[in-house]
Amino acid sequence: MDRFFRLRENGTGIRTEIMAGLTTFMTMAYILAVNPDVLTGFGKTGMDWYAVFLATALAGGIFTIAMGLFVNFPVALAPGMGLNAYFATVILSSAGTGKPVTWEMALTAVFISGIIFIILTVTQVRQLLIVAVPDSLKHAITVGIGLFITLIGLKNSGLLTVAAETTKDVKAGAFTDLLSFETIFHMGSLEDHGVQLALVGLLLISVLMVLRVPGAILFGILGTTIVAIIMGQVDFDTLSDPKTPWAPDFSQISFASFDWDGVWQTGIISIIATFTFVELFDTFGTLVGSANRAGIMKNPEEGRKRVGKAMLVDAVAVSGGALLGTSTTTAYVESSAGIAEGGRTGLTAVTTGVCFLLALFLAPIVALIPGPATAAALIIVGVLMVQSVKEIDFQNYVIAIPAFLTITFMPFTYNIANGISFGIVAYVILATIDNWFGKKGHKVHWLMWVLAILVIARYAWIGSQG
């Protein structure tokens, strides 16, 4: 084991690596409860909760172990937050339209994005995209997704309600017409038990994070579940429900549940592009940042090779996760918790992966967790993601305006793709104008022009609902 993982060479040992792997698992195990709730749209997308649970645990286990064995990298993978929320909202927002997107179509879109991701990684185009898109937009995408996730958490917890209709005087002028709109968002009733549990979850997770307790989100979810049990808000039938067996029933998994005909008929190119685009930057930052913290980049040449291999495993995990029946599987920033505990090699990842596989036997317990508890976790995940806002220079309007449009369009239009699209077009236009008439301090990569043209063509031909 020492020779395979090069433990001594990396200044670590078996005990340290195992403890680091356990720490990483504790900090990201919340995904086992959150992902099934999110992908099923809290029971509204048509996906089966248990099937998603199995896919989540298997994807986390298989591809994290692969990262450890083939790359010797202390980074764990699992279905990612943000894109899982986008996955569900695409399905729910298309309901009742002329071209509804089913969960099978959405899985097909994820699978296709994974294939594209693999090609981009092998051909080195991925690295070119990383260089082409300015850092400000990368950070803005992260912040926007954070607000997007928070909005979903608030809505699903009951803390936020959305007005079904707005009233307006059609004969009035535009300004009066605007003022006559009812408030779109309302605060939920504090008398509702779900809202009360969500507030308890928020408080517990927040306190644990302030105290820097490893696995704060997971322990907060478990603590909220205990409170829910005391309040009589937990259904213990899941412990004996055949739909959530103690021994994993792999016949229930939605393996390769793709709908190719539906994808081509519906035309969800923009959805595929969004899955691919967001994952490109999310993974890059996580892998490079983790490599730096683990000391892997001390040898730049070897570090780049290992990061390159890690990117390939990550790319394969996207399509592999879709085969298993879950949204985009990606590297987790929570891996930094294990690295902070001394994890330096793939043994850390293997340990985390084994924990995910063992979790396959915990479905009945995970099913006990009430929706408000996982909704509270979504809100806190939003807090973690919006921290990237400090990296954006809002004093520079060439940077500030595209970043602001990216951030605001995601939650307010309930669509990640809209935020990315408007940010790209705005940056290309403003940076070009500044280069022509201003300080000429902003480079616009030729690939950004290509992306901007594609975005404009997309809205011109497909429309805002495409």
C-alpha positions in Angstrom: 0.0 0.0 0.0 2.9 2.3 0.8 4.4 1.7 -2.7 1.1 2.0 -4.5 0.0 5.3 -3.0 3.5 6.6 -2.4 2.7 7.4 1.2 6.2 8.0 2.6 7.1 10.0 -0.5 4.1 12.3 0.3 4.9 12.5 4.0 1.8 10.7 5.2 0.7 7.3 6.6 -2.1 4.9 6.5 -3.8 6.1 9.7 -3.6 9.7 8.6 -5.0 8.9 5.1 -7.9 6.9 6.5 -8.8 9.6 9.0 -8.6 12.2 6.2 -10.9 10.1 4.1 -13.5 9.7 6.9 -13.4 13.5 7.5 -14.0 14.2 3.8 -17.0 11.8 3.8 -18.5 13.4 6.9 -18.3 16.8 5.3 -20.1 15.7 2.1 -22.3 12.9 3.3 -25.2 15.3 3.3 -25.5 14.8 -0.5 -26.9 11.3 0.2 -30.0 12.9 1.7 -30.1 16.2 -0.3 -29.6 14.9 -3.8 -32.6 12.5 -3.8 -34.8 15.3 -2.5 -33.5 17.8 -5.1 -33.6 15.5 -8.2 -37.1 14.3 -7.4 -38.1 17.9 -6.9 -39.3 16.9 -3.5 -41.6 14.3 -5.2 -42.5 16.4 -8.3 -40.2 15.4 -11.2 -41.3 11.8 -11.5 -38.0 10.3 -10.4 -37.9 7.6 -7.7 -36.3 8.6 -4.4 -34.7 5.3 -3.7 -33.3 5.0 -7.3 -31.7 8.4 -6.9 -30.3 7.5 -3.5 -28.7 4.3 -5.0 -27.2 6.3 -7.9 -25.9 9.0 -5.5 -24.1 6.5 -3.3 -22.8 4.4 -6.2 -21.5 7.4 -8.1 -19.9 8.8 -5.0 -18.3 5.5 -4.2 -17.2 4.2 -7.7 -15.7 7.5 -9.1 -14.1 8.6 -5.8 -12.3 5.2 -5.6 -11.4 5.6 -9.3 -9.9 9.0 -8.5 -7.8 7.4 -5.7 -6.7 4.4 -7.6 -6.0 5.8 -11.1 -4.8 9.3 -10.1 -3.6 9.0 -6.5 -5.5 12.2 -5.8 -7.1 13.0 -2.4 -10.3 14.4 -4.0 -13.8 12.9 -3.7 -16.6 13.0 -6.3 -20.4 12.9 -6.0 -23.4 14.5 -7.7 -22.8 18.2 -7.5 -24.9 20.9 -5.9 -26.2 23.5 -8.3 -26.5 21.4 -11.4 -28.7 18.9 -9.6 -31.0 21.9 -8.8 -30.8 23.0 -12.4 -31.7 19.4 -13.5 -34.9 19.5 -11.4 -36.0 23.0 -12.3 -35.6 22.2 -16.1 -38.1 19.4 -15.7 -40.5 21.3 -13.4 -40.4 24.6 -15.4 -41.2 22.7 -18.6 -44.3 21.1 -17.3 -47.4 22.3 -19.1 -45.4 23.6 -22.0 -45.6 22.3 -25.6 -42.2 20.7 -25.2 -42.0 19.2 -21.7 -38.6 17.8 -20.5 -38.8 14.5 -18.7 -36.3 13.2 -16.3 -35.2 10.7 -18.8 -34.4 13.5 -21.3 -32.6 15.4 -18.6 -30.4 12.4 -17.8 -29.7 12.0 -21.5 -28.6 15.7 -21.6 -26.2 15.0 -18.7 -24.8 11.9 -20.5 -24.2 13.9 -23.7 -22.5 16.7 -21.7 -20.2 14.1 -20.2 -19.2 12.8 -23.6 -18.5 16.4 -24.7 -16.6 16.9 -21.5 -14.4 13.9 -22.2 -13.7 15.1 -25.7 -12.9 18.6 -24.5 -10.5 17.2 -21.9 -8.7 14.8 -24.2 -8.3 17.4 -26.9 -7.1 20.1 -24.4 -9.9 22.5 -25.5 -11.0 22.4 -21.9 -7.9 24.2 -20.8 -8.4 26.8 -23.6 -11.9 27.6 -22.3 -10.5 28.1 -18.8 -8.1 30.7 -20.2 -10.7 32.3 -22.4 -13.4 33.1 -19.8 -12.3 35.9 -17.4 -12.0 35.0 -13.7 -14.7 37.5 -12.8 -17.3 35.6 -14.8 -16.1 32.3 -13.3 -16.7 33.7 -9.8 -20.0 35.2 -10.8 -21.2 31.9 -12.1 -20.5 30.3 -8.7 -22.2 33.2 -6.8 -25.2 33.0 -9.1 -25.6 29.3 -8.6 -25.3 29.9 -4.9 -28.3 32.3 -4.9 -30.1 29.9 -7.2 -29.7 27.0 -4.7 -30.7 29.3 -1.8 -33.9 30.3 -3.6 -34.7 26.6 -4.1 -34.0 25.9 -0.4 -36.1 28.8 0.8 -39.0 27.7 -1.5 -38.9 24.0 -0.6 -38.6 24.7 3.1 -41.8 26.9 3.0 -39.8 29.9 4.3 -40.5 31.6 0.9 -43.7 31.4 -1.0 -44.2 32.5 -4.6 -47.4 34.4 -5.7 -49.3 32.4 -8.2 -50.6 35.4 -10.0 -50.0 39.2 -10.3 -52.7 41.8 -10.8 -52.3 44.9 -13.0 -54.4 47.6 -14.6 -53.9 47.1 -18.3 -55.2 50.6 -19.1 -52.7 52.2 -16.7 -49.3 53.5 -17.8 -46.2 51.4 -17.7 -45.0 52.9 -14.4 -48.4 52.5 -12.7 -48.7 49.1 -14.2 -45.4 48.1 -12.5 -46.5 49.5 -9.2 -49.7 47.5 -9.3 -48.0 44.2 -9.4 -48.5 42.2 -6.2 -45.4 41.1 -4.3 -44.0 38.0 -6.0 -42.3 36.6 -3.0 -43.8 36.2 0.4 -42.5 34.9 3.7 -44.0 31.5 4.7 -46.1 31.0 7.8 -44.1 30.6 11.0 -47.0 28.4 12.3 -46.2 25.7 9.7 -44.2 22.8 11.1 -42.1 22.6 8.0 -41.0 26.2 8.3 -40.2 25.7 12.0 -38.0 22.7 11.2 -36.2 24.6 8.4 -35.4 27.4 10.9 -34.2 24.8 13.4 -32.0 23.3 10.7 -30.6 26.7 9.7 -29.8 27.5 13.3 -28.1 24.2 14.0 -26.0 24.1 10.9 -25.0 27.8 11.3 -23.9 27.3 14.9 -21.9 24.2 14.0 -20.2 26.0 11.2 -19.4 28.9 13.4 -17.8 26.4 15.8 -16.0 24.9 12.9 -17.3 21.4 13.5 -16.3 19.0 10.7 -19.4 17.7 8.9 -21.5 20.7 10.2 -24.1 20.3 7.4 -24.6 16.6 8.0 -24.8 16.9 11.8 -27.2 19.8 11.4 -29.5 17.7 9.1 -29.3 14.8 11.7 -30.1 17.2 14.5 -33.0 18.6 12.7 -34.3 15.1 12.1 -34.2 14.4 15.8 -36.2 17.6 16.5 -38.7 16.5 13.8 -39.0 13.1 15.6 -39.8 14.9 18.8 -42.4 17.1 17.0 -44.0 14.0 15.5 -43.1 15.0 12.0 -41.2 11.9 10.9 -42.8 8.8 9.4 -41.1 5.7 10.7 -42.8 3.5 8.1 -39.7 4.0 5.9 -37.8 1.6 8.3 -40.0 -1.3 7.1 -41.0 0.1 3.7 -40.0 -2.4 0.9 -39.4 0.7 -1.3 -36.4 1.6 0.9 -34.8 -1.8 1.8 -31.9 -2.2 4.2 -30.0 -4.3 1.7 -29.4 -2.4 -1.5 -31.8 -3.5 -4.3 -29.9 -2.7 -7.5 -32.9 -3.8 -9.6 -34.5 -0.5 -8.6 -31.8 1.7 -10.1 -32.6 3.8 -13.2 -29.6 2.4 -15.2 -29.2 4.0 -18.6 -32.7 5.4 -18.5 -32.2 7.6 -21.6 -34.7 9.1 -24.0 -32.8 9.9 -27.2 -35.8 10.5 -29.3 -37.2 12.9 -26.8 -34.0 14.9 -26.7 -33.9 15.4 -30.4 -37.5 16.2 -30.6 -37.5 18.7 -27.7 -34.2 20.3 -28.7 -32.5 20.9 -25.4 -29.1 22.0 -26.8 -29.0 24.9 -24.4 -29.5 22.6 -21.4 -26.6 20.4 -22.6 -24.4 23.4 -23.1 -25.2 24.7 -19.6 -24.3 21.3 -17.9 -21.0 21.3 -19.9 -20.2 25.0 -19.3 -20.8 25.2 -15.6 -19.0 21.9 -14.9 -15.9 23.1 -16.8 -15.1 25.9 -14.4 -16.5 24.3 -11.2 -14.2 21.3 -11.6 -11.1 23.2 -12.6 -11.2 25.4 -9.5 -11.8 22.5 -7.2 -9.0 20.3 -8.6 -6.4 23.0 -8.9 -7.2 24.4 -5.5 -7.1 20.9 -3.9 -3.8 20.1 -5.6 -2.3 23.3 -4.3 -3.5 22.6 -0.7 -2.2 19.0 -0.8 1.2 20.2 -2.0 0.9 18.3 -5.3 1.8 21.4 -7.3 5.2 21.8 -5.6 6.4 19.8 -8.6 4.7 21.7 -11.4 5.2 19.2 -14.1 4.0 16.2 -12.2 1.2 18.3 -10.6 -0.1 19.3 -14.1 -0.1 15.7 -15.2 -2.0 14.5 -12.1 -4.5 17.3 -12.4 -5.0 16.4 -16.1 -5.7 12.8 -15.2 -8.0 13.9 -12.4 -9.9 16.0 -15.0 -10.4 13.0 -17.2 -11.7 10.9 -14.3 -14.0 13.7 -13.5 -15.2 13.9 -17.1 -15.9 10.2 -17.2 -17.8 10.5 -13.9 -20.3 12.9 -15.6 -21.5 10.3 -18.1 -21.0 7.5 -15.6 -23.3 9.2 -13.1 -25.9 9.7 -15.8 -25.8 6.0 -16.6 -26.5 5.2 -12.9 -29.3 7.7 -12.8 -28.1 10.9 -11.3 -27.2 14.4 -12.4 -23.6 15.7 -13.0 -21.1 13.9 -10.8 -18.1 16.2 -10.0 -15.2 16.8 -7.7 -16.2 18.2 -4.3 -14.6 21.2 -2.7 -15.3 19.6 0.6 -12.3 17.4 -0.2 -10.3 20.2 1.3 -11.5 19.2 4.8 -9.7 15.8 4.4 -6.6 17.5 3.0 -6.6 19.8 6.0 -6.5 16.6 8.1 -3.4 15.4 6.3 -4.7 13.6 3.3 -2.2 13.7 0.5 -2.8 10.6 -1.6 -5.4 8.5 -3.3 -5.9 6.4 -0.1 -7.9 9.3 1.3 -10.2 9.2 -1.8 -10.5 5.4 -1.6 -11.5 5.6 2.1 -14.2 8.2 1.2 -15.4 6.1 -1.7 -15.7 3.0 0.5 -17.8 5.0 3.0 -20.2 5.9 0.1 -20.6 2.3 -0.8 -21.3 1.3 2.8 -24.0 4.0 2.9 -26.0 1.9 0.4 -27.2 0.0 3.4 -28.6 3.1 5.1 -31.4 4.0 2.8 -34.2 3.5 5.4 -32.4 5.9 7.8 -31.7 8.5 5.2 -35.4 8.3 4.1 -36.4 9.4 7.6 -34.8 12.8 7.1 -37.6 15.4 6.5 -37.6 17.7 3.5 -37.2 20.9 5.6 -33.9 19.6 7.0 -32.3 19.1 3.5 -33.9 22.5 2.4 -32.0 24.2 5.2 -28.8 22.5 4.0 -29.4 24.0 0.5 -29.6 27.5 2.0 -26.3 27.0 3.8 -24.6 25.6 0.7 -25.7 28.8 -1.0 -23.8 30.7 1.7 -20.6 28.8 0.9 -20.9 29.4 -2.8 -21.5 33.2 -2.7 -18.2 33.7 -0.9 -16.7 33.9 -4.3 -18.2 37.4 -4.7 -15.2 38.8 -2.9 -13.1 37.9 -5.8 -15.0 40.2 -8.2 -13.8 43.8 -8.7 -17.1 45.8 -8.6 -15.2 49.0 -9.0 -14.4 48.1 -12.6 -17.6 48.3 -14.5 -16.3 46.2 -17.4 -16.1 43.4 -14.9 -18.9 44.5 -12.5 -21.8 44.8 -14.9 -21.4 41.3 -16.6 -20.8 39.7 -13.2 -23.9 41.4 -11.8 -26.0 40.3 -14.7 -24.7 36.7 -14.4 -25.4 36.7 -10.6 -28.9 38.2 -10.8 -30.3 36.5 -13.9 -29.8 33.0 -12.4 -32.1 33.3 -9.4 -34.5 35.9 -10.8 -35.2 34.1 -14.0 -34.8 30.7 -12.3 -32.3 29.6 -14.9 -28.6 29.1 -14.7 -28.2 29.3 -18.5 -29.7 32.8 -18.7 -27.2 34.1 -16.2 -24.2 32.7 -18.0 -25.5 33.8 -21.4 -26.1 37.5 -20.4 -22.8 37.6 -18.6 -20.8 36.4 -21.6 -22.5 38.8 -24.1 -22.2 41.8 -21.7 -18.5 41.2 -21.1 -17.6 40.8 -24.8 -19.5 44.0 -25.7 -18.2 46.1 -22.8 -14.6 44.9 -22.9 -14.5 45.5 -26.6 -15.8 49.1 -26.3 -13.4 49.7 -23.5 -10.5 48.5 -25.6 -11.6 50.7 -28.5 -12.4 53.9 -26.6 -11.2 53.4 -23.0 -8.2 52.2 -21.2 -7.7 49.1 -23.4 -7.1 47.0 -20.3 -9.4 44.0 -21.0 -8.5 41.2 -23.4 -11.3 39.4 -25.2 -10.3 35.9 -26.2 -11.5 34.9 -29.6 -13.3 32.0 -28.0 -15.4 34.5 -26.0 -16.6 36.0 -29.3 -17.6 32.5 -30.5 -19.5 31.9 -27.3 -21.2 35.3 -27.5 -22.3 34.7 -31.1 -23.7 31.2 -30.1 -25.6 32.7 -27.2 -27.2 35.5 -29.4 -28.1 32.9 -32.1 -29.6 30.7 -29.4 -32.0 33.4 -28.2 -32.7 34.6 -31.7 -33.7 31.2 -33.1 -34.9 29.3 -30.0 -36.2 32.1 -27.8 -36.0 32.6 -24.1 -37.9 29.4 -23.3 -35.8 27.1 -25.5 
